[in-house]
C-alpha cells in the first residue's frame, strides 16, 4: 500500500500527528486520541506494514515511533506541486498588496477632510439639483437604483446616495393650525 493511501485515513493521520512529538505506546495513543485499543492497534499495524512507523519492545510495552523515509518520499512527490502552487500563491499575494495599496490611495486622508462648520449656523445647502447616481442605465434585468439598493459603479464600489435638495424660498412651510384660526 502506498504511503499516501495509508495516511489518507483520518484516524491514521491523528496517530501520525500524535507520534510527531514523541514515541508512544498503544495505551498512550488510546488515552491521547480517545480511540478504542483495538482501533489504535489496527491502524498501527497498517502504518507499520507501510513503513510509516516502527515498533520496539520495552518489557511488556510496544513503543511506536515515526520513520522519516516514507515522509521524504512523500515530500519528493509533493515538490513539483509545491512549486506550482507557490507561484500561484505569490501572484495572489502581489494582487492583494496592489489592491490594498490602490484602495489606501483612493481613501481621503485625515488632512484633506474639510473642517466641520462652525457653530454660527447651518452649513449652506448645495446649489442646483442633486447629481444622478452613477452606474449603468436601468434595464429589465438591472432595475434602477433606489435608496436601499444603490447602483454599483464599474469599479465595483457602491456610490454614496446624494442628500435631498434644500428647500428653496418659494416652498414656504404650511401654516400651522394657530395661524389659520386667527
MOGI-V644948 format. One record per pair of residues at least 24 apart in sequence whose ideal C-beta (glycine too) atoms are under 8 Angstrom apart, sorted by the first residue. I is the first residue (numbers start at 1). J is the second residue. D is the distance in Angstrom with one decimal. If there is no record, write none. Layout:
# MOGI-V644948
<<I	J	D> <I	J	D>>
This chain:
# MOGI-V644948
<<1	46	7.4> <1	49	7.2> <1	50	5.5> <2	50	7.8> <3	50	5.8> <3	51	7.5> <3	52	6.3> <3	70	4.3> <3	71	7.8> <3	73	6.3> <3	74	5.5> <4	74	6.5> <4	77	7.6> <6	46	6.0> <6	47	6.3> <6	50	4.2> <6	52	6.0> <7	47	8.0> <7	52	6.7> <9	43	7.3> <9	46	8.0> <11	35	6.7> <11	39	6.8> <11	43	5.4> <12	43	5.0> <12	46	6.7> <12	47	6.0> <15	40	6.9> <15	43	5.6> <15	44	6.7> <15	47	6.6> <15	53	7.9> <16	47	7.2> <16	52	6.8> <16	53	7.9> <16	66	6.6> <19	53	6.5> <19	64	6.2> <19	65	6.2> <19	66	4.9> <20	66	6.6> <23	63	5.1> <23	64	6.5> <23	65	4.3> <24	63	7.1> <24	64	6.0> <25	61	4.7> <25	62	6.4> <25	63	5.7> <25	64	7.3> <26	62	6.3> <26	64	7.5> <27	61	7.7> <29	64	7.4> <125	165	7.2> <125	166	2.9> <126	163	7.6> <126	165	7.5> <126	166	7.3> <129	165	6.3> <130	162	4.1> <130	163	6.9> <130	164	7.1> <130	165	5.6> <131	162	5.7> <133	159	5.8> <133	161	6.9> <133	162	7.3> <134	159	4.8> <135	159	7.1>>
